[in-house]
Amino acid sequence: MRILGLDIGSKRIGAAVSDELGITARGLLTIERKSDEEVSRRLKDIISSEEIKEIVVGLPVNMNGSRGPQAKAAADFADKIKKIYGLPVKLWDERMSTMEAERILIAADISRSGRKKKIDKLAAQVILQSYLNARKS
């Protein structure tokens, strides 16, 4: 069963997908948020081509555990895709995922402009891998 992981941002959405056994996550792509129709079409294509059975959406919780406007926007997005695609959608605490992705890219000696292009899908991969690891235990 493949799982789709999403890192929701106001300008871009990072996407990652699990392997069939739900053990590892790999970064897939970044979707530019130009229009709701374009995002919906791209997600539909991914869900179909990757045979997705579940979606994990990163929830940007504040460090103190409270939820701010970005968390509300992510939860609203999760509700919307649950209704559209009829798949189970889980919210997953994504605290520090972007910072972890940034750290990985810096360690790999990726230039600043290169990091900007890869950060969203890598953050989605970090979120999804965290979710997969938690399911194992």
Summary of the structure (lengths in Angstrom):
residues: 137
radius of gyration: 14.0
end to end distance: 17.8
largest distance: 40.7
contacts: 429
relative contact order: 0.23
helix: 49%
strand: 27%
